[in-house]
Amino acid sequence: MKAAGREIRGQYRLNLNRIVWLFMLCSFLGYLIETVDVLVGKGAPGRQGLLYGPLAPVYGLGALLFALLYSLFRNRNELFSFVLLCAAGAVFEYLCSFMQEKLFGTVSWEYTGFGFDWDGRTNLVLALCWGALGLFMVKIGYPLFCRGLDKIPRGIQTAVSIMLLIFMIGNLFLSGAAIWRQAERREHVPPNGRFEVFLDKTYPDERLKKTFPNMKAVKE
């Protein structure tokens, strides 16, 4: 029985290909969720989390968190798993907001006044949503994803992973640099070197506001 359990855990162990593909897939699905939510609620375009691509990386990171927790919850009681995954999702969302504020002086979501919120960074309803997504991932979604990915030849998996990884590293670097430079502009810090001049010209405040409409400076 123990050997069978170890075999199942090994079958679904995270590796580089699974990390990259799962992150990209769930970042894209997260963008679609955001798009539907905003279109239904406000009639506005969807929100993306990076400069390039229809991607909401917080969902990709959340999916990786639940994949890491897979072996802990795959055989647990559903109610027990749901409660703990709600807590894990709430803490994860809180930390994402906290780190964004500390690194860039901005926040992309604010839930103060929505009821049962935690410093405005998350709330009870969102915790329940994270719990539902987490339960789906550990019980159905992640094993299904692994089986589907395993049907693709390993060489193709790796080649695509390398291309996606290069794209994401560049995308994350440029996105972070552009937002960091925007924070400097708010403090009236002049550009230092050609790269910062490039950032000011290529990613001015108007473009960043259009790309990240929900991102607000904490001190405005």
N, C-alpha and C positions, 0 to 999 in steps of 0.2 A: 504493500500500500504506500509506504514511504517512497519507494523507488518510483512508483507510478506518479506520485505527486511531484517528485523532483524532475521527472521527464516532462510533465506538463508545464512546470515553471520554466524549464529550459527551452521548451518549444516556443514560448512566448516572451523570451528574454529580449530586452531592448538591445539593438545593435545600431551601428551608424545609419544603415539604410532605413531601418524602422523609425529612428528618431527624426531623420530629415523628412521622409515621406509623411509621417504622421503629423509633424509640425506644420508642413505646408498644406496638407489636406484640411486639417482642422482650422488653420488660420483662414483659409478660403471659405470654409463652411461658416466660420464665425462672422466673416464679412457679409455673407448672405443673410445670416440671422440679423445682423445689425441693419442691413438694408431693408429687410422686411419690417423690422420694428420701427425704423424711422419713417419709412414710407407710409405705414399704417397710422403711426401716431402724429406725424407732422407734415407729411407730404413733401419731405426733403430727401435729397440723395443719401445714400448709405455712407457710413464712416469707415475709412481705412486707417490702419495704424502705422503705416510706413509710407515713405515718399512714393515708392513704385509698387504697383501691383494691388489687386483687390484682396488685401490681406489684413486680418485683425490678429496680430501675434499673441495677444493675451489668451485667445482661445487655443492656439497651438501649444502654448506653454501649459495651459490647463490640461489639455489632452495628454501631454507628456507626464504631468504630475499624476494623473489617474492611471496611466500605463505603469508608472513606477509603483503605484499602490496595488496593482492588479493581483500580485501573489498574496497580498495580505487579506484581500476581500473576496477573492473569487469563490470561496466556499463558505463565506460567512452568511449569517442570516440577513435577509434583505433589509429589514427595518434597522438593525444594528449598523449595517453598512451605510444605509442612507443617512442616518444621523451623523456618523463620523465623517462621511464625505461632504455633507453640508458644512460641517465645521472646517474641514480642510479647504473647501472652495472659498469660504468666507475669509479665512486667514490668507489664502493665496491672493484674492482680489484686494484685500486691504494692503498687503505688502507691495503689490504692483503699484497701487496708487501712492503709497508712502514713498517708494523708491523713485517714482517719477517726480514727485514734488521735491525730494531732496536733491536729485541729480540736476533737474532742469527748471525747478521753480514753477512747474505747471501741474495741472490735473486735467484729466480727460473725462472724468465723471464725478458727479456730486449728488449725493442722495440725502442730504440733510432735509428733514421735514417729511420724508417719505414713510416714516414709521419704523421703529426698531432698527434705526441705522447705527452704524459703528463709526463715529467721527466723520460721517458723510461719505465714507469710502466704500461701504457696502451696507446691505440691510438684510432683513429676514427673508423677504421675497427672493432676493438674489441668491441668498444662501440655499434656499430650497431648490432654486433652479440649478445651482451648481451640484447639489446633492443628486438631483434627478439625472443630470448629465453624467455625473461620476458613476452612478449606479448602472446606467446604460453602458458606459464604457467598460467597466470591470466585468459585467455579466455577459454582454453581447458584443459591444462595439469593438473593443480591442482585439479579442480573439478572431472576430470576423475580418478585421483589417489585416491581421497577420496572415491569415489563411489566403486572403486575396492577394496580398503582396508576394507571398511565396510562390504564387502561380507565374509570376514574372521571372524570367531567367535572371540569375544573380548578376551576370555581367551587365545587363540592361539596368537593373536596379542601381548598381554602383555607379555606372556612367551618369545616369540621371541625377543620382544623389550628389555627385561631385559638381555638376552644373548648377543644381539648385543651391548647394552650399556656397559656391562662389557668389551666386546672385544674392543670397541672403546676407552674407558677410558684408558685401558692398552696400547693399540696401540699408542694413542696420547701421553701418558706419556713417553713411551719408545722412541718414535720418537723424541719428544722434548728434552729429556735428552741426547740422542745420538748426536743430532746436537749441543746442547749446549756444550757437552764435546768436540766435534770436534773443536768448536770455541776456547775452552780453550787450546787444543793441538796446535792450530796455534799460540797461544801466549806463548807456551812452559810452560804451567802451569801443574805441575805434578798431578797425581790423588790423591784425598783426600778421603781415605776410600775405603772399599771393593766395594761399588756400582760403584764408578768411575773406579776402576780397572776392574770390570766386563764390563763396557761400553767400555773401551779401548780394551779389548780382544774380546768381542763379536761383536762390531760395529766399527772396525778400519776404517781408511779413505778409504781404497780400497773398502770395502763393501758399505760404504755410497756413494762413487762415482758411483758404479755400480747401486745402488738402486735409487739414485737421480742424474742422469747424467746431468741435467740442472741446478743443484744448484751450484752457484758460490759464493765464498767469495768476499765481496765488496772490501776488501783490499788484493789483491793478487799480 
